[in-house]
Amino acid sequence: MARIIDGSALARSLDAQTAAEAAELKSRHGIVPGLAVILVGNDPASEVYVARKIKGCARVGITSFEHRLPHDCSEAEVLALIAALNGDRAIHGILVQVPLPPQIDPARVLGAIDPAKDVDGFHPVNVGRLSTGTGGLVPCTPLGVMKLLDTVVDDYRGLNAVVIGKSNIVGKPIAMLLLEREATVTVTHIETRGLPEIARQADIVIAAAGSPRLVRGFWIREGAIVIDVGITRVPGQDGRKDRLVGDAAIDEMAHAAAVTPVPGGVGPMTIACLLSNTVTASRGAMP
């Protein structure tokens, strides 16, 4: 049977490390890491995600600052708030929860965040530093994926990795992180031809397409590693509750070396890496 990579357990371990680092910053330098979260409107999924992030902050010793704006607020109001937070020395990380209402341009909003406080790793400066291997804050989900892979991969050099999905948030950053480890990387997308055959050549498959059970068992060669980034809520049948489904049909992948579950795989690591990034950013305030 394939090994199940327990993202929840790894997230708890990373949280413990983050809490220890936050405590040391406070005791040695008087710095309490601070994370500002901006939520525009009341999207139900966003409400849940923000609540989890705020709870995570309390768990590891980060002070959270929640800023809620109405759904009909202007882009100028959001930009003004970000400008104020950029200048606030108690704030070391700024996170704008997406999606945003249609009157607000996400690119303008994310680009307004001080790159040193961009704990999501989405600012063009951090994207550029990632692509050139010169540091910066790394996007949380790709960073979490690499930490999960590190539990089962000792040496990436020459391994064949296939990334399914080319989003700026997940697919492209993961590809760059794998390239930094000297894996050979193929990035696929909706126009890719012969995807099952491409996936069957891979030592590592990263499924990040947002398409439930897209990646089937016969796509995966024996001994490959499958990291499932996708998560979709599908209606339950016969009165059952809705359930979360990943991009990979891991029930068909007993022949794989290791797989991540949904839920309990990449998801917990995303929040754990956000908290870790916030503490990393707070070190910039050290004298």
C-alpha positions in Angstrom: 0.0 0.0 0.0 1.1 3.6 -0.7 2.4 5.5 2.3 0.0 8.2 3.4 1.9 11.5 4.1 0.2 13.0 7.1 0.0 16.7 6.5 -1.8 17.3 9.8 1.0 15.8 11.8 3.7 17.6 9.9 1.8 20.9 10.3 1.7 20.4 14.1 5.5 19.8 14.1 6.0 23.0 12.1 3.7 24.9 14.4 5.7 23.8 17.4 8.9 25.1 15.7 7.2 28.4 14.8 6.0 28.8 18.3 9.5 28.3 19.7 10.9 30.9 17.2 8.2 33.4 18.1 8.9 32.9 21.8 12.6 33.5 21.3 12.0 36.7 19.3 9.8 38.0 22.2 12.2 37.0 25.0 15.4 38.1 23.3 14.4 41.0 21.2 11.0 42.1 22.5 9.4 41.4 19.1 5.9 39.9 19.0 5.1 38.8 15.4 2.0 40.4 14.1 -0.2 39.4 11.2 -2.9 41.6 9.7 -5.7 39.8 7.8 -7.9 41.8 5.5 -11.3 40.4 4.6 -13.5 42.2 2.1 -17.2 41.1 2.2 -18.5 38.0 3.8 -17.8 35.1 1.5 -18.5 31.9 3.5 -15.4 30.0 2.5 -13.2 33.1 3.2 -14.8 33.4 6.6 -13.8 29.9 7.4 -10.2 30.3 6.1 -9.7 33.6 8.0 -11.0 32.0 11.2 -8.5 29.2 10.9 -5.7 31.6 10.3 -6.6 33.7 13.3 -6.8 30.6 15.5 -3.5 29.4 14.2 -1.9 32.8 15.2 -3.1 32.4 18.7 -1.7 28.8 18.8 1.9 29.8 18.0 2.2 33.2 19.7 1.5 35.6 16.8 -0.7 38.6 17.4 -3.5 38.8 14.8 -5.1 42.0 13.6 -8.4 41.4 11.7 -9.6 44.1 9.3 -13.1 43.6 7.8 -14.4 45.8 5.0 -17.8 45.8 3.4 -18.4 44.0 0.1 -19.1 47.3 -1.6 -16.0 49.1 -0.4 -13.8 50.8 -3.0 -10.4 49.7 -4.2 -9.0 53.0 -2.8 -10.2 52.0 0.7 -8.4 48.7 0.5 -5.2 50.3 -0.8 -5.3 53.0 1.9 -5.6 50.3 4.6 -2.6 48.4 3.1 -0.6 51.6 3.1 -1.3 52.1 6.8 -0.4 48.5 7.6 2.8 48.8 5.6 3.9 51.6 7.9 2.8 49.9 11.1 5.8 48.6 13.0 3.6 46.1 15.0 2.6 44.4 11.7 5.1 42.1 10.2 2.8 40.2 7.8 -0.1 41.3 5.7 -2.6 38.9 4.1 -5.5 39.9 1.8 -8.1 37.1 1.7 -9.2 36.3 -1.8 -11.4 36.2 -3.8 -12.1 40.0 -3.8 -15.3 41.7 -5.1 -15.3 42.5 -8.8 -14.7 46.3 -8.3 -11.2 45.5 -6.7 -8.2 44.5 -8.8 -6.4 41.7 -7.0 -3.1 42.4 -8.8 -3.1 46.1 -7.7 -4.0 45.1 -4.1 -1.4 42.4 -3.8 1.2 44.6 -5.5 0.6 47.3 -2.9 1.8 45.1 0.0 5.3 45.8 1.2 7.3 42.7 -0.2 8.9 42.3 3.2 5.4 41.8 4.7 4.0 39.7 1.9 3.6 36.5 3.8 1.5 35.0 1.0 4.5 35.3 -1.3 2.5 36.8 -4.2 4.2 40.1 -4.6 6.1 40.4 -8.0 9.3 41.1 -6.0 9.0 37.8 -4.1 7.9 36.0 -7.3 11.1 37.3 -9.0 13.3 36.4 -6.1 11.8 32.9 -6.1 12.5 32.5 -9.9 16.1 33.7 -9.5 16.8 31.7 -6.3 17.6 34.9 -4.3 15.4 34.4 -1.3 12.2 36.2 -0.4 9.0 34.9 1.1 7.8 31.7 -0.6 4.0 31.1 -1.3 2.6 29.1 1.5 1.0 26.2 -0.5 4.1 25.5 -2.6 6.3 25.7 0.5 4.0 23.2 2.2 4.2 20.9 -0.7 8.0 20.9 -0.6 8.0 20.2 3.1 5.7 17.2 2.5 7.9 15.9 -0.2 11.0 16.3 2.0 9.6 13.6 4.3 9.8 11.0 1.5 12.5 12.4 -0.9 16.1 12.6 0.1 17.6 13.7 -3.2 15.6 15.5 -6.0 18.5 15.6 -8.5 17.4 14.2 -11.8 14.0 13.1 -10.6 11.2 13.6 -13.2 8.4 15.8 -11.7 5.2 16.6 -13.4 3.1 19.6 -12.2 -0.5 19.5 -13.3 -1.8 23.1 -13.3 0.1 26.3 -14.1 -1.4 28.8 -11.7 0.7 31.7 -10.4 -0.3 30.7 -6.8 0.6 27.0 -6.9 1.7 25.4 -10.2 4.4 27.9 -11.3 6.0 28.4 -7.8 6.1 24.6 -7.2 7.9 24.2 -10.5 10.5 26.8 -9.5 11.1 25.2 -6.1 11.5 21.8 -7.7 13.9 23.2 -10.3 16.0 24.7 -7.4 16.4 21.1 -6.1 17.6 20.1 -9.6 14.5 18.0 -10.5 13.5 17.8 -14.2 10.1 19.6 -14.3 7.3 19.4 -16.7 4.4 21.9 -16.2 1.1 20.8 -17.8 -2.2 22.7 -18.2 -5.6 22.4 -19.8 -4.2 22.5 -23.3 -1.6 19.8 -22.7 -1.9 16.8 -25.0 -1.4 13.2 -23.8 -1.4 14.1 -20.1 -1.9 10.6 -18.8 1.2 9.4 -20.7 3.2 12.4 -19.4 2.2 11.7 -15.9 3.1 8.0 -16.2 6.8 9.0 -16.7 7.0 11.0 -13.5 8.7 10.1 -10.2 6.7 12.9 -8.6 3.2 14.1 -9.6 1.8 17.4 -8.2 -1.9 17.6 -8.9 -3.0 21.2 -8.7 -5.7 21.6 -11.4 -8.8 22.1 -9.3 -10.5 19.2 -11.0 -11.9 16.5 -8.8 -10.4 13.0 -9.3 -8.7 14.1 -12.5 -5.6 12.1 -11.9 -6.5 8.4 -12.0 -4.6 5.4 -10.8 -3.5 4.3 -14.3 -1.8 7.7 -14.7 0.7 6.9 -12.0 3.6 4.5 -12.4 4.5 2.1 -9.6 6.6 3.8 -6.9 5.8 7.4 -7.8 4.9 10.0 -5.3 1.6 11.9 -5.6 1.0 15.3 -3.9 -2.7 16.3 -4.2 -3.2 20.1 -3.9 -6.7 20.2 -5.2 -9.7 20.4 -2.9 -13.3 20.6 -4.1 -16.5 20.4 -2.1 -18.9 18.0 -3.7 -22.5 17.4 -2.6 -23.2 14.3 -0.6 -25.6 11.6 -1.9 -28.7 10.2 -0.2 -28.8 13.0 2.4 -25.2 12.7 3.4 -23.0 15.8 4.1 -20.9 17.4 1.5 -17.4 16.0 1.2 -14.0 17.3 0.1 -12.5 15.7 -2.9 -8.9 16.1 -4.2 -7.6 16.1 -7.8 -6.2 12.6 -7.4 -8.1 9.4 -7.1 -5.8 8.1 -4.3 -8.0 5.1 -3.7 -6.7 3.8 -7.1 -3.0 4.4 -6.2 -2.0 1.6 -3.9 0.9 1.0 -6.2 2.3 4.5 -5.6 5.2 5.0 -3.1 3.4 7.8 -1.2 0.3 10.0 -1.5 -1.2 12.9 0.4 -4.9 12.7 1.5 -7.7 15.2 1.1 -8.4 16.5 3.6 -5.4 16.3 5.9 -2.6 16.6 3.4 -1.6 19.9 1.8 -4.3 22.0 3.5 -2.9 22.0 7.1 0.6 22.7 5.7 -0.6 25.9 3.9 -1.7 27.5 7.2 1.4 26.3 9.1 3.6 27.8 6.4 1.7 31.1 6.6 2.5 31.3 10.3 6.1 30.3 9.7 6.4 33.0 7.0 5.0 35.6 9.5 7.7 34.8 12.0 10.3 34.9 9.3 9.1 38.3 8.2 9.2 39.5 11.8 12.9 38.9 12.0 13.3 41.9 9.7 12.3 44.1 12.7 15.3 42.9 14.7 17.7 45.6 15.7 
